[in-house]
Amino acid sequence: MKILLAAVLLFSLAPSASARGEGDENDAVPSMIPSSGIMIFYKSQGPLSFVTMTPKDRPAGAKELGTVKGVSCQHGLSVPIAAQLNATSVSGGYGDGSFSKALEVILKANPETLGLYDVRTDLRIFSILGIYRKLCTEVTARAFGAAA
């Protein structure tokens, strides 16, 4: 009877069991700057997804330009209407924190760049008491240019 009970328990828990990190290899967490309360103004762009080349996809003979970095940010402001913990606030958001803006920054700083590979992205959040928020998309990649 104990063996049967243990088998039933094991089979009932099996679907929820997974290795740590399993299944998250393709997860992306796109993000827009959060807003709360009464929205007064919101004009913001954020990252969604970006498909990139790997080192083996780099064209043969392309000149290695090294590591490049671009940052794009969104800003938000939330002002409480009353001095209570559950008070409503007036908020707004602005900025282009998208991948395309970060790539535009990279290409402007490195005009000889023909392509990027081994691209990594990070989201950085800066907040002052929840009143001012800044959400930045940081793109770091290896660049290549025309063959020398």
Backbone as JSON Lines, residues from 0, in Angstrom:
{"i":0,"aa":"M","n":[0.82,-1.19,0.0],"ca":[0.0,0.0,0.0],"c":[0.88,1.26,0.0]}
{"i":1,"aa":"K","n":[1.96,1.26,0.8],"ca":[2.85,2.41,0.85],"c":[3.52,2.64,-0.51]}
{"i":2,"aa":"I","n":[3.87,1.56,-1.19],"ca":[4.51,1.68,-2.5],"c":[3.53,2.27,-3.51]}
{"i":3,"aa":"L","n":[2.28,1.84,-3.47],"ca":[1.26,2.36,-4.37],"c":[1.02,3.85,-4.11]}
{"i":4,"aa":"L","n":[0.95,4.23,-2.85],"ca":[0.75,5.63,-2.49],"c":[1.95,6.49,-2.94]}
{"i":5,"aa":"A","n":[3.15,5.98,-2.77],"ca":[4.36,6.69,-3.21],"c":[4.38,6.84,-4.73]}
{"i":6,"aa":"A","n":[3.96,5.81,-5.46],"ca":[3.92,5.86,-6.92],"c":[2.91,6.9,-7.41]}
{"i":7,"aa":"V","n":[1.74,6.95,-6.78],"ca":[0.72,7.93,-7.15],"c":[1.23,9.35,-6.89]}
{"i":8,"aa":"L","n":[1.87,9.54,-5.74],"ca":[2.42,10.85,-5.4],"c":[3.51,11.26,-6.4]}
{"i":9,"aa":"L","n":[4.38,10.33,-6.75],"ca":[5.46,10.6,-7.69],"c":[4.91,10.99,-9.06]}
{"i":10,"aa":"F","n":[3.93,10.25,-9.57],"ca":[3.35,10.55,-10.88],"c":[2.56,11.86,-10.87]}
{"i":11,"aa":"S","n":[1.97,12.21,-9.75],"ca":[1.21,13.46,-9.7],"c":[2.13,14.68,-9.66]}
{"i":12,"aa":"L","n":[3.34,14.52,-9.13],"ca":[4.29,15.63,-9.06],"c":[5.2,15.72,-10.28]}
{"i":13,"aa":"A","n":[5.28,14.67,-11.08],"ca":[6.2,14.62,-12.21],"c":[6.01,15.75,-13.22]}
{"i":14,"aa":"P","n":[4.79,16.14,-13.6],"ca":[4.66,17.21,-14.6],"c":[5.24,18.55,-14.16]}
{"i":15,"aa":"S","n":[5.25,18.82,-12.87],"ca":[5.77,20.11,-12.4],"c":[7.27,20.08,-12.14]}
{"i":16,"aa":"A","n":[7.89,18.93,-12.22],"ca":[9.33,18.82,-11.95],"c":[10.12,19.16,-13.21]}
{"i":17,"aa":"S","n":[11.12,19.99,-13.06],"ca":[12.01,20.31,-14.17],"c":[13.35,20.74,-13.6]}
{"i":18,"aa":"A","n":[14.36,20.62,-14.42],"ca":[15.7,21.02,-13.98],"c":[15.77,22.54,-13.87]}
{"i":19,"aa":"R","n":[16.62,23.01,-13.0],"ca":[16.78,24.45,-12.83],"c":[17.27,25.06,-14.14]}
{"i":20,"aa":"G","n":[16.57,26.07,-14.62],"ca":[16.94,26.71,-15.87],"c":[16.35,26.06,-17.1]}
{"i":21,"aa":"E","n":[15.72,24.92,-16.95],"ca":[15.15,24.21,-18.09],"c":[13.98,24.99,-18.66]}
{"i":22,"aa":"G","n":[13.99,25.16,-19.97],"ca":[12.87,25.81,-20.64],"c":[12.98,27.31,-20.72]}
{"i":23,"aa":"D","n":[14.02,27.92,-20.15],"ca":[14.11,29.38,-20.19],"c":[15.13,29.88,-21.21]}
{"i":24,"aa":"E","n":[15.64,28.99,-22.05],"ca":[16.68,29.4,-22.98],"c":[16.19,30.37,-24.05]}
{"i":25,"aa":"N","n":[14.91,30.41,-24.32],"ca":[14.38,31.33,-25.33],"c":[13.53,32.42,-24.72]}
{"i":26,"aa":"D","n":[13.52,32.53,-23.41],"ca":[12.69,33.54,-22.77],"c":[13.33,34.92,-22.91]}
{"i":27,"aa":"A","n":[12.52,35.87,-23.28],"ca":[12.95,37.26,-23.31],"c":[11.96,38.03,-22.46]}
{"i":28,"aa":"V","n":[12.44,39.03,-21.8],"ca":[11.56,39.82,-20.95],"c":[11.55,41.26,-21.48]}
{"i":29,"aa":"P","n":[10.76,41.49,-22.53],"ca":[10.68,42.86,-23.02],"c":[10.02,43.74,-21.97]}
{"i":30,"aa":"S","n":[10.35,45.01,-21.99],"ca":[9.8,45.83,-20.93],"c":[9.55,47.25,-21.39]}
{"i":31,"aa":"M","n":[8.42,47.76,-20.97],"ca":[8.09,49.16,-21.13],"c":[8.14,49.77,-19.74]}
{"i":32,"aa":"I","n":[8.43,51.04,-19.65],"ca":[8.49,51.68,-18.35],"c":[7.1,51.62,-17.72]}
{"i":33,"aa":"P","n":[7.0,51.16,-16.47],"ca":[5.68,51.0,-15.86],"c":[5.05,52.35,-15.53]}
{"i":34,"aa":"S","n":[3.74,52.37,-15.55],"ca":[3.01,53.57,-15.17],"c":[1.99,53.2,-14.11]}
{"i":35,"aa":"S","n":[1.5,54.18,-13.41],"ca":[0.52,53.9,-12.37],"c":[-0.41,55.09,-12.22]}
{"i":36,"aa":"G","n":[-1.51,54.86,-11.53],"ca":[-2.43,55.95,-11.23],"c":[-3.08,56.52,-12.48]}
{"i":37,"aa":"I","n":[-3.26,57.81,-12.49],"ca":[-3.89,58.51,-13.61],"c":[-2.81,58.86,-14.63]}
{"i":38,"aa":"M","n":[-2.93,58.3,-15.82],"ca":[-1.93,58.52,-16.87],"c":[-2.2,59.84,-17.57]}
{"i":39,"aa":"I","n":[-1.25,60.76,-17.51],"ca":[-1.37,62.06,-18.16],"c":[-0.71,62.02,-19.54]}
{"i":40,"aa":"F","n":[0.47,61.43,-19.63],"ca":[1.21,61.39,-20.89],"c":[2.04,60.12,-20.94]}
{"i":41,"aa":"Y","n":[2.04,59.45,-22.1],"ca":[2.85,58.24,-22.25],"c":[3.26,58.12,-23.71]}
{"i":42,"aa":"K","n":[4.51,58.35,-24.01],"ca":[5.05,58.17,-25.35],"c":[6.39,57.48,-25.18]}
{"i":43,"aa":"S","n":[6.36,56.18,-25.25],"ca":[7.55,55.41,-24.94],"c":[7.65,54.21,-25.86]}
{"i":44,"aa":"Q","n":[8.86,53.81,-26.19],"ca":[9.12,52.61,-26.97],"c":[10.08,51.73,-26.18]}
{"i":45,"aa":"G","n":[9.86,50.43,-26.23],"ca":[10.72,49.52,-25.49],"c":[11.15,48.36,-26.36]}
{"i":46,"aa":"P","n":[12.05,47.54,-25.85],"ca":[12.56,46.41,-26.61],"c":[11.53,45.29,-26.7]}
{"i":47,"aa":"L","n":[11.49,44.6,-27.83],"ca":[10.65,43.42,-27.96],"c":[11.54,42.21,-28.22]}
{"i":48,"aa":"S","n":[12.05,42.06,-29.41],"ca":[12.98,40.96,-29.67],"c":[13.94,41.38,-30.77]}
{"i":49,"aa":"F","n":[15.06,40.7,-30.84],"ca":[16.09,41.05,-31.8],"c":[16.84,39.77,-32.16]}
{"i":50,"aa":"V","n":[16.83,39.41,-33.43],"ca":[17.54,38.22,-33.9],"c":[18.9,38.66,-34.4]}
{"i":51,"aa":"T","n":[19.94,37.96,-34.0],"ca":[21.3,38.37,-34.33],"c":[22.12,37.22,-34.88]}
{"i":52,"aa":"M","n":[23.24,37.58,-35.48],"ca":[24.17,36.57,-35.99],"c":[25.03,36.02,-34.85]}
{"i":53,"aa":"T","n":[25.55,34.84,-35.07],"ca":[26.51,34.25,-34.15],"c":[27.9,34.41,-34.77]}
{"i":54,"aa":"P","n":[28.97,34.17,-34.03],"ca":[30.32,34.32,-34.6],"c":[30.53,33.5,-35.89]}
{"i":55,"aa":"K","n":[29.91,32.33,-35.99],"ca":[30.11,31.52,-37.21],"c":[29.37,32.1,-38.41]}
{"i":56,"aa":"D","n":[28.4,33.0,-38.19],"ca":[27.65,33.62,-39.28],"c":[28.36,34.85,-39.86]}
{"i":57,"aa":"R","n":[29.41,35.3,-39.2],"ca":[30.14,36.49,-39.67],"c":[30.74,36.19,-41.04]}
{"i":58,"aa":"P","n":[30.65,37.12,-41.99],"ca":[31.21,36.88,-43.32],"c":[32.71,36.61,-43.28]}
{"i":59,"aa":"A","n":[33.15,35.7,-44.12],"ca":[34.57,35.37,-44.19],"c":[35.36,36.59,-44.65]}
{"i":60,"aa":"G","n":[36.46,36.86,-44.0],"ca":[37.32,37.98,-44.37],"c":[36.88,39.33,-43.83]}
{"i":61,"aa":"A","n":[35.79,39.37,-43.1],"ca":[35.32,40.65,-42.54],"c":[36.3,41.13,-41.48]}
{"i":62,"aa":"K","n":[36.49,42.43,-41.42],"ca":[37.42,43.04,-40.46],"c":[36.75,43.13,-39.09]}
{"i":63,"aa":"E","n":[37.41,42.59,-38.08],"ca":[36.9,42.64,-36.7],"c":[37.1,44.05,-36.16]}
{"i":64,"aa":"L","n":[36.01,44.66,-35.67],"ca":[36.08,46.02,-35.13],"c":[36.05,46.07,-33.61]}
{"i":65,"aa":"G","n":[35.86,44.93,-32.97],"ca":[35.85,44.89,-31.52],"c":[34.46,45.03,-30.93]}
{"i":66,"aa":"T","n":[34.43,45.27,-29.63],"ca":[33.17,45.37,-28.89],"c":[32.61,46.79,-29.0]}
{"i":67,"aa":"V","n":[31.32,46.87,-29.25],"ca":[30.62,48.16,-29.34],"c":[29.44,48.13,-28.38]}
{"i":68,"aa":"K","n":[28.97,49.32,-27.98],"ca":[27.88,49.38,-27.02],"c":[26.96,50.55,-27.35]}
{"i":69,"aa":"G","n":[25.66,50.32,-27.21],"ca":[24.67,51.38,-27.4],"c":[23.63,51.31,-26.29]}
{"i":70,"aa":"V","n":[23.16,52.46,-25.86],"ca":[22.18,52.54,-24.77],"c":[21.03,53.42,-25.22]}
{"i":71,"aa":"S","n":[19.8,52.97,-24.93],"ca":[18.61,53.79,-25.18],"c":[17.72,53.7,-23.94]}
{"i":72,"aa":"C","n":[17.07,54.81,-23.6],"ca":[16.35,54.87,-22.32],"c":[14.92,55.39,-22.45]}
{"i":73,"aa":"Q","n":[14.1,54.96,-21.51],"ca":[12.75,55.48,-21.3],"c":[12.75,56.13,-19.92]}
{"i":74,"aa":"H","n":[11.97,57.17,-19.76],"ca":[11.89,57.87,-18.48],"c":[10.44,57.93,-18.03]}
{"i":75,"aa":"G","n":[10.21,57.86,-16.73],"ca":[8.86,57.95,-16.2],"c":[8.83,58.8,-14.95]}
{"i":76,"aa":"L","n":[7.71,59.45,-14.74],"ca":[7.51,60.31,-13.58],"c":[6.14,60.0,-13.0]}
{"i":77,"aa":"S","n":[6.09,59.83,-11.69],"ca":[4.84,59.54,-11.0],"c":[4.77,60.43,-9.77]}
{"i":78,"aa":"V","n":[3.78,61.3,-9.72],"ca":[3.64,62.25,-8.62],"c":[2.4,61.9,-7.81]}
{"i":79,"aa":"P","n":[2.57,61.57,-6.52],"ca":[1.41,61.25,-5.69],"c":[0.51,62.47,-5.51]}
{"i":80,"aa":"I","n":[-0.81,62.24,-5.52],"ca":[-1.76,63.33,-5.35],"c":[-1.98,63.64,-3.88]}
{"i":81,"aa":"A","n":[-1.92,62.63,-3.03],"ca":[-2.11,62.83,-1.59],"c":[-0.99,62.12,-0.84]}
{"i":82,"aa":"A","n":[-0.76,62.51,0.4],"ca":[0.3,61.91,1.21],"c":[-0.24,60.71,1.98]}
{"i":83,"aa":"Q","n":[-0.69,59.7,1.26],"ca":[-1.18,58.46,1.86],"c":[-0.47,57.3,1.17]}
{"i":84,"aa":"L","n":[-0.46,56.15,1.84],"ca":[0.18,54.99,1.23],"c":[-0.58,54.48,0.02]}
{"i":85,"aa":"N","n":[-1.9,54.56,0.04],"ca":[-2.69,54.04,-1.07],"c":[-3.26,55.16,-1.94]}
{"i":86,"aa":"A","n":[-2.6,56.3,-1.97],"ca":[-3.09,57.46,-2.74],"c":[-2.9,57.23,-4.24]}
{"i":87,"aa":"T","n":[-3.74,57.85,-5.01],"ca":[-3.61,57.83,-6.46],"c":[-2.47,58.77,-6.86]}
{"i":88,"aa":"S","n":[-1.87,58.48,-8.0],"ca":[-0.8,59.33,-8.49],"c":[-1.07,59.74,-9.93]}
{"i":89,"aa":"V","n":[-0.41,60.78,-10.35],"ca":[-0.44,61.22,-11.74],"c":[0.9,60.81,-12.33]}
{"i":90,"aa":"S","n":[0.88,60.14,-13.49],"ca":[2.14,59.65,-14.04],"c":[2.22,59.87,-15.54]}
{"i":91,"aa":"G","n":[3.41,59.71,-16.03],"ca":[3.67,59.82,-17.46],"c":[4.98,59.14,-17.8]}
{"i":92,"aa":"G","n":[5.16,58.85,-19.07],"ca":[6.39,58.2,-19.51],"c":[6.8,58.7,-20.87]}
{"i":93,"aa":"Y","n":[8.11,58.74,-21.13],"ca":[8.6,59.22,-22.4],"c":[9.96,58.59,-22.69]}
{"i":94,"aa":"G","n":[10.25,58.36,-23.94],"ca":[11.58,57.92,-24.33],"c":[11.55,56.73,-25.26]}
{"i":95,"aa":"D","n":[12.64,56.56,-25.98],"ca":[12.79,55.44,-26.9],"c":[13.84,54.51,-26.31]}
{"i":96,"aa":"G","n":[13.4,53.46,-25.64],"ca":[14.3,52.49,-25.05],"c":[14.35,51.22,-25.88]}
{"i":97,"aa":"S","n":[14.18,51.34,-27.19],"ca":[14.1,50.17,-28.06],"c":[15.47,49.69,-28.52]}
{"i":98,"aa":"F","n":[15.5,48.46,-29.06],"ca":[16.73,47.94,-29.64],"c":[17.16,48.8,-30.82]}
{"i":99,"aa":"S","n":[16.2,49.23,-31.63],"ca":[16.56,50.01,-32.82],"c":[17.26,51.32,-32.44]}
{"i":100,"aa":"K","n":[16.84,51.95,-31.37],"ca":[17.5,53.19,-30.93],"c":[18.91,52.89,-30.42]}
{"i":101,"aa":"A","n":[19.08,51.82,-29.66],"ca":[20.41,51.44,-29.17],"c":[21.34,51.09,-30.34]}
{"i":102,"aa":"L","n":[20.81,50.41,-31.37],"ca":[21.61,50.09,-32.55],"c":[21.96,51.36,-33.33]}
{"i":103,"aa":"E","n":[21.04,52.31,-33.37],"ca":[21.3,53.59,-34.01],"c":[22.46,54.31,-33.32]}
{"i":104,"aa":"V","n":[22.5,54.24,-32.0],"ca":[23.6,54.84,-31.22],"c":[24.92,54.17,-31.57]}
{"i":105,"aa":"I","n":[24.91,52.83,-31.68],"ca":[26.13,52.09,-32.04],"c":[26.62,52.5,-33.42]}
{"i":106,"aa":"L","n":[25.71,52.54,-34.4],"ca":[26.11,52.86,-35.77],"c":[26.57,54.32,-35.91]}
{"i":107,"aa":"K","n":[26.01,55.21,-35.12],"ca":[26.44,56.62,-35.16],"c":[27.86,56.76,-34.6]}
{"i":108,"aa":"A","n":[28.15,56.02,-33.53],"ca":[29.48,56.08,-32.9],"c":[30.53,55.29,-33.69]}
{"i":109,"aa":"N","n":[30.09,54.31,-34.48],"ca":[31.0,53.44,-35.23],"c":[30.52,53.34,-36.67]}
{"i":110,"aa":"P","n":[30.69,54.38,-37.49],"ca":[30.13,54.38,-38.84],"c":[30.71,53.32,-39.77]}
{"i":111,"aa":"E","n":[31.87,52.77,-39.45],"ca":[32.47,51.74,-40.3],"c":[31.84,50.36,-40.08]}
{"i":112,"aa":"T","n":[30.92,50.26,-39.14],"ca":[30.27,48.98,-38.83],"c":[29.33,48.55,-39.96]}
{"i":113,"aa":"L","n":[29.55,47.32,-40.44],"ca":[28.65,46.74,-41.44],"c":[27.69,45.74,-40.81]}
{"i":114,"aa":"G","n":[28.06,45.19,-39.67],"ca":[27.2,44.21,-39.02],"c":[27.63,43.94,-37.6]}
{"i":115,"aa":"L","n":[26.73,43.31,-36.86],"ca":[26.97,42.95,-35.46],"c":[26.73,41.47,-35.27]}
{"i":116,"aa":"Y","n":[27.46,40.89,-34.34],"ca":[27.22,39.51,-33.96],"c":[27.53,39.36,-32.48]}
{"i":117,"aa":"D","n":[27.18,38.23,-31.93],"ca":[27.38,37.97,-30.49],"c":[26.77,39.11,-29.66]}
{"i":118,"aa":"V","n":[25.51,39.43,-29.95],"ca":[24.82,40.56,-29.31],"c":[24.27,40.14,-27.96]}
{"i":119,"aa":"R","n":[24.5,40.98,-26.96],"ca":[23.96,40.76,-25.62],"c":[23.18,42.0,-25.21]}
{"i":120,"aa":"T","n":[22.08,41.8,-24.53],"ca":[21.28,42.95,-24.08],"c":[21.01,42.86,-22.59]}
{"i":121,"aa":"D","n":[20.92,44.01,-21.98],"ca":[20.58,44.12,-20.56],"c":[19.57,45.24,-20.4]}
{"i":122,"aa":"L","n":[18.72,45.1,-19.41],"ca":[17.82,46.17,-19.01],"c":[18.3,46.68,-17.67]}
{"i":123,"aa":"R","n":[18.48,47.98,-17.55],"ca":[18.91,48.6,-16.3],"c":[17.81,49.54,-15.83]}
{"i":124,"aa":"I","n":[17.46,49.43,-14.57],"ca":[16.4,50.26,-13.99],"c":[17.0,51.15,-12.92]}
{"i":125,"aa":"F","n":[16.66,52.43,-12.98],"ca":[17.06,53.4,-11.98],"c":[15.79,54.07,-11.48]}
{"i":126,"aa":"S","n":[15.63,54.14,-10.17],"ca":[14.41,54.72,-9.61],"c":[14.74,55.53,-8.36]}
{"i":127,"aa":"I","n":[14.08,56.66,-8.22],"ca":[14.2,57.48,-7.01],"c":[12.84,57.5,-6.34]}
{"i":128,"aa":"L","n":[12.72,56.73,-5.26],"ca":[11.5,56.65,-4.46],"c":[10.25,56.32,-5.28]}
{"i":129,"aa":"G","n":[10.4,55.72,-6.42],"ca":[9.27,55.39,-7.27],"c":[8.66,56.6,-7.96]}
{"i":130,"aa":"I","n":[9.22,57.78,-7.71],"ca":[8.69,59.0,-8.34],"c":[9.3,59.17,-9.73]}
{"i":131,"aa":"Y","n":[10.63,59.05,-9.82],"ca":[11.31,59.11,-11.11],"c":[11.86,57.73,-11.42]}
{"i":132,"aa":"R","n":[11.65,57.27,-12.66],"ca":[12.16,55.98,-13.09],"c":[12.84,56.12,-14.44]}
{"i":133,"aa":"K","n":[13.92,55.38,-14.61],"ca":[14.61,55.33,-15.9],"c":[14.88,53.87,-16.21]}
{"i":134,"aa":"L","n":[14.43,53.42,-17.37],"ca":[14.63,52.04,-17.82],"c":[15.44,52.1,-19.1]}
{"i":135,"aa":"C","n":[16.67,51.57,-19.06],"ca":[17.57,51.63,-20.21],"c":[17.82,50.24,-20.79]}
{"i":136,"aa":"T","n":[17.85,50.18,-22.11],"ca":[18.23,48.97,-22.84],"c":[19.68,49.16,-23.25]}
{"i":137,"aa":"E","n":[20.55,48.25,-22.8],"ca":[21.97,48.31,-23.14],"c":[22.27,47.17,-24.1]}
{"i":138,"aa":"V","n":[22.79,47.5,-25.27],"ca":[23.15,46.5,-26.27],"c":[24.66,46.5,-26.4]}
{"i":139,"aa":"T","n":[25.28,45.35,-26.17],"ca":[26.72,45.17,-26.32],"c":[26.92,44.09,-27.36]}
{"i":140,"aa":"A","n":[27.79,44.33,-28.33],"ca":[27.98,43.37,-29.42],"c":[29.41,43.45,-29.94]}
{"i":141,"aa":"R","n":[29.75,42.5,-30.76],"ca":[31.01,42.54,-31.5],"c":[30.68,42.98,-32.91]}
{"i":142,"aa":"A","n":[31.45,43.92,-33.42],"ca":[31.16,44.51,-34.73],"c":[32.19,44.05,-35.76]}
{"i":143,"aa":"F","n":[31.75,44.06,-37.02],"ca":[32.67,43.8,-38.12],"c":[32.43,44.83,-39.22]}
{"i":144,"aa":"G","n":[33.49,45.06,-39.99],"ca":[33.41,46.0,-41.11],"c":[33.9,45.34,-42.38]}
{"i":145,"aa":"A","n":[34.09,46.15,-43.41],"ca":[34.55,45.64,-44.7],"c":[35.97,45.08,-44.57]}
{"i":146,"aa":"A","n":[36.26,44.08,-45.37],"ca":[37.59,43.47,-45.36],"c":[38.64,44.51,-45.74]}
{"i":147,"aa":"A","n":[39.77,44.46,-45.05],"ca":[40.83,45.45,-45.3],"c":[41.68,45.07,-46.48]}
